[in-house]
Amino acid sequence: MNKKIIIAAVLGLLTMTANAQFLFRISGNGLEKPSYILGTIHTLPGSLLDSIPAFLDAEAQCQQVYVESNVTDQQTMNDMANAGIQVMTLPDGKTIFDVLNKEQMDLLSSKYKEVLHINLVDSTSKSVWNYSPVAHILTFNAVMTAIEMQTHPGLGFSGMPIDVVCMSRAKERGISLGELDEKLNQEHSDKAHDEMTQNLDAQVDSLMAFLNSIEERRQGILKEQQFVAQTSELWRKGDFDSFATDGNWLSEIEKNPVLYKERNDKWVPKILAAMRKAPTMFVFGAGHLVGKDGVIQQLSEAGYNVEQVKERNE
């Protein structure tokens, strides 16, 4: 291979690696030392962090780390598991056979055989009989997503996610690990379970609609995976401007105020308090950074300088 081509390829790889981040420095407004935000794509592997010198420098400066939710905390994991069990299962004594009529049950059984290769009415499948209708939808989604990732390996992601690796690294360094989201509690779990129980008819309708359009859903999953792959490529290149102006992301954020705006509004006071206490690394989904209600805009309006960190000028 031509020596010039090799050198150009190496330089291109180095440039991509150097800019491979959505890393932002927060300074000004009385802060003695800067804090940082790492906007993540949750499916990307944490092994990428060691290839980003700017992140390693920022990480070394920070005395605490804040994440969306500390899923490495045993109590948090237990709470999430308990909440999931309550929302994903039917009330005691009920099975999916009690909730669906014969025609609906026949449709569900046929799709289990077609998509999951499972005989739902066989006693060997008894473990899923007490799944709520929404749990059956999630099961189909999870399996179809796994199938698409195997069929199109270029869309797949491997390794421990970045967010989890950041938590583990904070624990290894022995520094404080905080959470931006509120912890789950029994009251929230009970409320979710009550709402689920009261809305079984709506869940059944959703399940039937899903099963009757399952091929469209399969195609939707492929498009979603392709979109995540494209977004991940922007992250690897450090091209935040393209990410922040992507119409798909902005539309998604607008359609989900509870997931984005309302959480951002709750996070920002915690972010302000944390970085006034000590230099902090905040690690959360990059979607929370963009838009008029994004964390970057809110911090800027509060008087802070927020700038993307890069290794070199592009």
Secondary structure, DSSP 8 states (H G I E B T S, - for coil): --HHHHHHHHHHHHHHHHT---EEEEE-TT-SS-EEEEEE-TTSBGGGGGG-HHHHHHHHH-SEEEES--TTSHHHHHHHHHHHHHHHB-STT--HHHHS-HHHHHHHHHHIIIII---TTSGGGGGGTTB-HHHHHHHHHHHHHHHHHHHSGGG---SSBHHHHHHHHHHHHT-EEEESS----HHHHHHHHHHHHHTHHHHHHHHHHHHHTHHHHHHHHHHHHHHHHHHHHHHHHT-HHHHHT-HHHHHHHHH-TTTTHHHHHHHHHHHHHHHHHS-EEEEEEGGGGSSTTSHHHHHHHTT-EEEE--SS--
